[in-house]
Amino acid sequence: MKTIKNYALLFILITVVVMTSCKKKNDNNPAPGSKGTMSLKHDGQAWSASLSVQAVNTNGVINVTGSDSQANQAAISVYQASGPGTYKIGPGENAGNMGRWTQGISTTDTYTANSVIGSGEVTFTELTAAKAKGTFKFTGYNTNQNKAEVTQGQFDVNF
């Protein structure tokens, strides 16, 4: 389990560094090349991805990631997504389903819900080979076991 956490933290740190190293003139509009929109509330505070939103659909593995220029990033991943519906996140659920909220570059700034810790769900209201639209919410934990609530998550992306 420790190895999985170490790999997850390494992946998160690399992603944060890559996503926050990009330059952008105006944070009010998504950067050229973004594939859609993503927003949420974290512990009651509204947030929208203003730097980039990227989405991938590879053989039913859906990953949507949004970021801003302040080192905030949200991501959801769903494995074996076969169409519109609700996919659970948490212990005993599909091992690949995950929600992540990062608000900084320290290892304690990332809150994750996955098959080991936390809980949540992703609901696809639309899911095709070219597009995904839906909502998400989760309770994630950082490496110190502190909790973050992500609610009212929404995404509308093209692959």
C-alpha positions in Angstrom: 0.0 0.0 0.0 2.9 2.3 0.8 4.3 1.7 -2.8 1.0 2.7 -4.3 0.8 5.9 -2.3 4.4 6.7 -3.3 3.7 6.2 -7.0 0.4 8.2 -6.6 2.3 11.1 -4.9 5.0 11.1 -7.6 2.4 11.2 -10.3 0.6 14.0 -8.6 3.7 16.1 -8.1 4.9 15.6 -11.7 1.4 16.6 -12.9 1.3 19.7 -10.7 4.7 20.8 -11.8 3.9 20.3 -15.5 0.5 22.0 -15.3 1.7 25.0 -13.2 4.8 25.6 -15.3 2.7 26.7 -18.3 2.4 30.4 -19.0 -0.9 32.1 -19.7 -1.8 35.7 -20.4 -5.4 35.7 -19.0 -6.7 33.3 -16.3 -10.3 34.3 -17.1 -10.4 32.2 -20.3 -9.3 28.6 -20.8 -6.0 28.3 -22.6 -6.0 27.4 -26.3 -6.1 23.6 -26.6 -8.3 23.0 -23.6 -10.9 20.4 -24.2 -13.8 21.7 -22.1 -14.8 23.0 -18.7 -14.5 21.8 -15.1 -15.7 23.4 -11.8 -16.4 22.4 -8.2 -16.6 23.5 -4.6 -13.9 22.4 -2.2 -14.8 22.8 1.4 -17.5 25.3 0.3 -15.2 27.4 -1.9 -16.1 27.7 -5.6 -13.3 26.9 -8.1 -13.1 26.6 -11.9 -10.3 25.3 -14.1 -9.0 28.4 -15.8 -5.6 27.3 -17.1 -6.4 24.0 -18.8 -8.9 21.2 -19.0 -7.8 17.9 -20.5 -9.7 14.7 -21.1 -8.8 11.2 -22.3 -11.0 8.3 -23.1 -8.9 5.1 -23.7 -10.9 1.9 -24.0 -13.4 2.9 -21.3 -10.9 4.6 -19.0 -12.0 8.2 -18.6 -9.7 10.8 -17.1 -10.6 14.5 -16.8 -8.1 17.0 -15.3 -8.5 20.7 -14.8 -6.0 23.2 -13.4 -5.4 26.9 -12.7 -2.3 29.1 -12.4 -2.4 28.9 -8.6 -1.3 25.3 -8.4 -4.9 24.1 -7.9 -5.9 21.0 -9.8 -8.8 18.6 -9.9 -9.0 15.2 -11.5 -11.4 12.3 -11.8 -10.7 8.9 -13.3 -13.2 6.2 -14.0 -12.3 2.7 -15.2 -14.7 0.5 -17.3 -17.0 3.4 -18.0 -19.5 1.9 -20.5 -22.0 4.7 -20.8 -24.1 7.3 -18.8 -24.6 6.3 -15.2 -23.1 6.7 -11.7 -19.7 5.2 -10.9 -18.7 4.9 -7.2 -15.3 5.8 -5.7 -14.1 4.2 -2.5 -13.0 1.0 -0.7 -14.7 -2.0 -2.3 -15.4 -0.1 -5.5 -13.6 -0.3 -8.9 -9.9 0.0 -8.1 -9.3 2.5 -10.9 -12.0 5.0 -9.9 -10.5 8.1 -8.3 -11.1 11.7 -7.4 -8.3 14.1 -6.6 -8.1 17.7 -5.4 -4.7 19.5 -5.2 -4.3 23.0 -3.8 -0.5 23.6 -3.8 2.7 21.8 -4.4 3.4 20.2 -1.0 2.6 16.5 -0.6 0.0 17.4 2.0 -1.8 19.7 -0.5 -3.3 16.7 -2.4 -6.6 15.1 -1.3 -7.5 11.7 -2.9 -10.4 9.4 -2.8 -9.8 6.0 -4.4 -10.3 2.3 -3.7 -8.2 2.5 -0.5 -9.4 5.7 1.1 -12.2 8.2 0.8 -15.5 8.0 -1.0 -17.5 9.6 -3.8 -19.0 9.2 -7.2 -18.8 10.4 -10.8 -22.1 10.6 -12.8 -21.9 10.7 -16.6 -25.1 12.3 -18.0 -23.5 12.0 -21.4 -20.7 9.7 -22.5 -19.8 9.0 -26.1 -16.5 8.2 -27.9 -16.1 12.0 -28.4 -17.6 13.6 -25.3 -18.3 13.3 -21.6 -20.5 15.5 -19.5 -21.5 15.0 -15.8 -21.0 15.7 -12.2 -18.8 14.5 -9.3 -18.3 14.7 -5.6 -15.9 13.0 -3.2 -14.3 13.1 0.2 -10.6 12.9 -0.1 -7.7 12.6 2.3 -4.1 13.8 2.3 -1.0 12.1 3.5 -1.7 13.4 7.1 -5.2 12.0 6.9 -6.8 15.5 6.8 -10.1 15.6 4.9 -11.3 17.8 2.0 -14.9 17.8 0.7 -15.3 18.3 -3.0 -18.9 18.9 -4.0 -20.9 20.3 -6.9 -18.2 19.1 -9.4 -19.2 19.5 -13.0 -17.4 18.7 -16.3 -18.2 19.1 -20.0 -15.3 17.8 -22.1 -14.4 16.6 -25.6 -11.9 13.8 -26.2 
